[in-house]
Amino acid sequence: MRHREKITWMKQWAKKYGLRLELMGTCGFDRYCVGVMYLGLYPVYEWYDKDYNRIDNNGDVWKPEDAYHKNPEVAVLGLGKGAEADLYEWLKWFDDNGFIVEIKELPLLFPFPWHRRSPAYFVRMVRNKT
């Protein structure tokens, strides 16, 4: 598959889940990366409870060598064709292994009428068990 076709596939995959393909992004402390995003958030593929016990049911998740490593986010460090090709392989792996994207609005901590702030979201990859 040509590189342009991979970009088209990634855009379509992201659109299917309400995400956008980010080819000029940053993660962590302004490290350049590529990934998919929802309102500035990269989906996570692992999540934990308050005691740091892993609580998702995703099992082992394959990651490219240059996957962002400080948080379990779907982002690949670097820019350009190499990073984009790695992201394509990762998204294709998620697709081939039955993952979907779940976007959940988090409740407001202070739901007072005068408190107007944008809602917060939790965006995650979930292995679909159907």
Secondary structure, DSSP 8 states (H G I E B T S, - for coil): --HHHHHHHHHHHHHHTT-EEEEEEEETTTEEEEEEEBTTB--BS--B-TTS-B----------TTB--SS-BSEEES-SHHHHHHHHHHHHHHHHTTEEEEEEEE--SS--TT-----EEEEEEEE---
